[in-house]
């Protein structure tokens, strides 16, 4: 296959679905650990096309959604300072903090700018040497290398007015936390292909063996998802639990050694809090001692902020796969994209946003609403 539309071919989708239906003999629960995959699943109605015995559970795969409330409040505190230019990707501006968001900070005079790369923020720092420029560095292993490279460049070029507010998280420790939870129902994982394209697959075999769960590295188009599900169900039916690469056009077992070397130079592994979930040991990165001067949290002394999640928001349960978004009482009523209670409703990869956008409101959708791939 060479072209994107080939990965949305209805006839090939039917064949994969037929194979899944002919293979499954008992109920199985699979978790996708990627918000992009969640949106593909809901947009194309893949979960509704699968046999009833195959359930897809949406995991904590949205980087915006798992950024803890205290980090959002730290960003708001820093962005409100008159000497700061605060740079971020656009999907962070609507994420609610305790009492406001970055859009509101900007409306009140804060210099908050949307950029498309951390290098854009570094360029702004070069152009404004009298101002402090902060880039909001969030995300999984996918976005961590360019952020690490930008800090490396800032140090190399001697740009002292640039810093990074870091909230990077790692997928394998999250899988471990999910599997050790008393409420866990997950029997297999669809692993995020873009994460594995950076980090490789080396951390997954131990998890698959220890918890006896198949882990299938999966892409993001409808046929990618269906092929990942097909391989996962086959393993489950056979009683196997191996790591399988269903995304070889982008993922090598060793990942990207250059990106990994940059991460090892700039970051160090640390415990991280995940919004709605809590602290997961060794699940994130922070700037290493060598680059500590570029740590915005350290530079602006915002380490002591305490927060409390809105009582009506059940996004933590959504992120853990304990409920579907429409099972939250606030979904679609007091919590909408215009009036969000949590990040899962505003992020472009949030499960609640997907359910709202594609009209999964808790009732059986019409074929037009389901927008299936076939």
C-alpha positions in Angstrom: 0.0 0.0 0.0 1.3 3.4 -1.0 -1.5 5.9 -0.5 -3.6 7.0 2.4 -6.9 6.1 0.8 -5.8 2.5 0.5 -5.9 2.3 4.3 -9.6 3.3 4.2 -10.6 0.7 1.6 -14.2 -0.6 2.4 -13.7 -4.0 0.8 -10.5 -4.6 2.7 -12.2 -3.5 5.9 -15.0 -6.0 5.3 -12.5 -8.8 4.9 -10.7 -7.9 8.2 -14.1 -7.7 10.0 -15.1 -11.1 8.6 -11.8 -12.5 9.8 -12.3 -11.1 13.3 -15.9 -12.4 13.4 -14.8 -15.9 12.4 -12.0 -15.9 15.0 -13.7 -14.7 18.2 -15.4 -17.2 20.4 -15.7 -15.4 23.7 -15.7 -11.8 25.1 -12.4 -9.9 25.0 -11.6 -6.4 26.2 -8.9 -4.5 24.3 -7.5 -1.0 25.2 -6.1 1.4 22.6 -3.5 3.7 24.3 -3.6 6.5 21.8 -6.1 9.4 21.5 -5.6 9.5 17.7 -6.6 5.9 17.5 -9.7 6.6 19.7 -10.8 9.3 17.2 -10.3 7.0 14.2 -12.4 4.3 16.0 -15.3 6.6 16.9 -15.2 8.6 13.7 -15.5 5.5 11.5 -17.7 3.5 13.8 -15.2 0.7 14.1 -16.3 -0.2 17.6 -19.9 -0.6 16.4 -18.8 -2.8 13.4 -17.0 -5.2 15.6 -18.7 -8.4 16.9 -20.3 -7.8 20.3 -17.7 -10.0 22.0 -14.9 -7.5 21.1 -14.9 -4.4 23.4 -12.6 -1.5 22.8 -11.6 0.4 26.0 -10.3 3.9 25.5 -7.1 4.4 27.5 -5.0 7.4 28.7 -3.6 8.1 25.3 -4.3 11.8 25.0 -1.3 13.8 26.1 -3.3 17.0 26.7 -5.8 15.1 28.7 -3.3 13.5 31.1 -1.5 16.8 31.8 -2.3 17.3 35.5 -4.3 20.2 36.7 -1.4 21.6 38.8 0.8 21.8 35.7 -2.0 23.7 33.9 -2.1 26.1 36.8 1.7 26.5 36.7 1.4 27.4 33.0 -1.3 30.0 33.8 0.7 31.5 36.6 3.8 31.9 34.4 1.8 33.1 31.3 0.2 35.9 33.4 3.6 37.5 34.2 4.2 40.7 32.2 7.8 39.8 31.3 6.9 36.5 29.8 6.0 35.4 26.3 4.2 32.0 26.8 4.3 29.7 23.7 2.2 26.6 23.3 0.5 24.4 20.7 -3.1 25.5 20.2 -4.8 22.5 21.8 -3.6 23.6 25.2 -5.2 27.0 25.2 -8.7 25.8 26.0 -7.7 23.3 28.7 -9.3 24.4 31.9 -7.2 25.2 35.0 -8.6 25.7 38.4 -10.2 29.0 37.5 -9.3 30.0 33.9 -7.5 28.9 30.8 -4.7 30.3 28.6 -7.2 32.0 26.3 -8.5 33.9 29.2 -5.0 34.8 30.3 -4.4 36.2 26.8 -7.7 38.1 26.8 -6.5 39.8 30.0 -3.3 41.0 28.5 -1.0 38.0 28.8 1.3 37.4 25.9 0.3 33.9 25.0 1.2 32.7 21.5 0.3 29.6 19.4 3.3 28.1 17.7 3.7 25.0 15.6 7.1 23.9 16.8 9.3 24.4 19.9 11.9 25.9 17.5 9.4 28.7 16.8 9.5 29.5 20.5 13.3 29.5 20.4 13.3 31.9 17.5 10.9 34.2 19.4 13.4 34.1 22.3 16.2 35.2 20.0 14.1 38.0 18.6 13.0 39.2 22.1 16.1 39.1 24.3 14.6 41.4 26.9 11.6 39.0 27.5 11.4 35.5 29.1 10.1 33.0 26.5 8.5 29.7 27.8 7.4 26.8 25.7 4.8 24.4 27.1 6.4 21.0 26.5 3.8 18.2 26.9 3.2 14.9 25.4 4.3 11.3 25.2 7.5 9.9 23.8 6.5 11.3 20.4 6.9 15.0 21.1 9.7 14.7 23.7 12.6 14.5 21.2 11.9 17.8 19.4 11.5 19.5 22.8 14.7 18.0 24.0 16.5 19.1 20.8 15.2 22.7 21.3 16.6 22.9 24.8 19.9 21.4 23.5 20.0 24.1 20.9 19.2 26.9 23.4 22.2 25.8 25.5 24.4 25.4 22.5 23.5 28.9 21.1 23.7 30.5 24.5 20.0 31.8 24.5 19.4 32.4 28.2 15.8 33.7 28.0 14.3 30.5 26.8 12.9 27.8 29.1 10.6 24.7 28.9 7.6 23.9 31.2 7.8 20.1 31.1 5.0 17.6 31.4 6.2 14.6 29.4 4.9 11.1 30.2 5.9 7.6 29.1 3.5 4.9 27.9 5.0 1.6 29.4 4.7 2.6 33.0 1.1 3.6 32.3 0.4 0.1 31.0 1.8 -1.3 34.1 -0.3 1.0 36.3 -3.5 0.0 34.3 -2.7 -3.8 34.7 -2.0 -3.5 38.4 -5.3 -1.6 39.1 -7.9 -3.7 41.1 -10.5 -2.5 38.6 -8.6 -3.5 35.5 -10.6 -5.4 32.8 -8.0 -5.0 30.0 -6.9 -8.2 28.3 -4.8 -6.8 25.5 -3.3 -3.5 24.2 -3.2 -1.7 20.9 0.1 0.2 21.3 0.6 3.6 19.7 2.7 3.3 16.6 4.1 6.8 16.7 5.4 6.2 20.2 7.1 3.0 19.1 8.6 4.7 16.1 10.7 6.8 18.5 11.3 4.4 21.4 11.1 1.0 19.7 9.4 -2.0 21.2 12.1 -3.1 23.7 10.0 -2.2 26.9 6.9 -4.1 25.9 8.0 -7.9 25.9 8.5 -7.8 29.7 5.0 -6.3 30.2 3.4 -8.8 27.9 5.1 -11.7 29.7 4.4 -10.4 33.2 0.8 -9.6 32.7 0.1 -12.3 30.0 -1.4 -9.7 27.6 -0.9 -9.4 23.9 0.5 -6.0 22.8 0.1 -5.1 19.2 1.8 -2.0 17.8 -0.9 -0.3 15.6 -1.2 2.6 13.2 -3.9 5.2 12.9 -6.0 4.6 9.8 -9.1 2.4 9.8 -7.4 -0.6 8.3 -4.5 -0.2 10.7 -6.9 -0.4 13.6 -8.8 -3.4 12.2 -5.5 -5.2 11.5 -4.3 -4.5 15.0 -7.6 -5.8 16.4 -7.4 -8.9 14.2 -3.9 -9.8 15.3 -4.8 -9.1 19.0 -7.9 -11.3 18.9 -6.0 -14.2 17.3 -3.5 -14.1 20.0 -6.1 -14.0 22.7 -8.0 -16.9 21.2 -4.8 -18.9 21.0 -3.7 -18.1 24.6 -0.7 -16.2 23.4 0.8 -13.0 24.8 3.5 -11.6 22.6 4.5 -8.2 21.2 3.6 -7.9 17.5 4.4 -5.1 15.1 1.4 -4.4 12.9 2.8 -1.0 11.8 6.1 -2.0 10.1 5.9 0.8 7.6 6.7 3.2 10.4 8.1 1.2 13.3 11.3 -0.7 13.7 12.0 -2.8 16.7 14.9 -0.6 17.8 13.0 2.7 17.2 15.0 5.9 16.5 18.4 5.8 18.1 19.2 9.4 17.4 16.0 10.6 19.1 16.7 8.3 22.0 20.2 9.7 22.4 18.8 13.2 22.5 16.3 12.3 25.2 19.0 10.6 27.3 21.1 13.7 27.1 18.5 16.3 28.0 16.0 14.5 30.1 16.0 12.1 33.1 13.2 9.7 34.1 11.0 10.8 37.0 7.7 10.1 38.7 4.8 11.9 37.0 1.3 12.8 38.0 -1.4 12.0 35.4 -4.6 14.0 35.4 -7.4 12.0 36.9 -5.1 9.0 37.6 -2.5 10.1 40.1 1.3 9.7 40.3 2.8 6.8 38.3 6.4 5.9 39.2 9.0 6.5 36.5 6.3 7.5 34.1 7.7 10.8 32.9 10.7 13.0 32.1 12.2 16.2 33.6 15.1 18.2 32.5 18.4 16.7 33.7 20.7 18.6 36.0 22.8 19.7 33.1 19.8 21.6 31.6 18.1 22.6 34.9 18.6 26.3 34.1 16.1 25.8 31.2 13.4 24.4 33.5 10.6 27.0 33.7 9.2 25.4 36.9 12.6 25.9 38.5 13.2 29.4 36.9 9.8 30.8 38.0 9.5 29.0 41.3 6.0 27.6 40.7 6.6 24.2 42.3 4.1 24.6 45.3 0.8 24.9 43.5 -2.0 22.7 45.0 -5.2 21.9 43.0 -8.5 20.1 43.2 -10.4 18.5 40.3 -14.1 19.6 39.7 -16.3 17.1 41.5 -18.6 16.8 38.5 -15.9 15.8 36.1 -15.3 12.1 35.7 -12.5 12.4 33.1 -10.2 10.4 35.3 -12.5 7.4 35.0 -12.7 8.0 31.3 -8.9 8.0 31.0 -8.6 4.8 33.0 -11.2 3.1 30.7 -13.6 2.6 33.6 -16.5 4.4 31.9 -17.3 5.6 28.4 -17.6 9.4 28.0 -21.4 9.4 27.7 -21.7 7.6 31.0 -20.6 10.8 32.8 -23.6 12.7 34.1 -22.0 16.0 33.0 -21.3 14.9 29.4 -23.0 17.0 26.8 -24.9 19.1 29.4 -22.8 21.2 31.8 -19.6 19.8 30.1 -19.3 20.7 26.4 -16.5 21.9 24.1 -17.6 25.4 24.9 -17.9 24.9 28.6 -15.5 22.0 29.4 -14.9 20.6 32.9 -11.9 18.6 31.9 -9.3 18.3 29.1 -10.9 15.2 27.6 -13.7 17.4 26.2 -11.4 20.0 24.6 -8.4 18.1 23.3 -8.3 17.1 19.7 -7.4 13.6 20.9 -9.7 13.5 23.9 -12.3 10.7 24.2 -15.0 13.0 25.4 -14.4 15.3 22.5 -14.6 12.4 20.1 -17.9 11.2 21.5 -19.4 14.7 21.4 -18.1 15.5 17.9 -19.4 12.2 16.4 -22.7 12.3 18.4 -22.1 9.3 20.6 -24.6 10.6 23.2 -25.6 7.3 24.7 -28.3 6.4 22.2 -28.0 4.1 19.3 -26.8 6.2 16.3 -28.2 6.1 12.9 -25.8 4.8 10.1 -25.2 8.4 9.1 -24.3 9.4 12.6 -22.0 6.4 13.1 -20.0 7.3 9.9 -18.7 3.8 9.5 -15.7 3.0 7.3 -17.8 0.4 5.4 
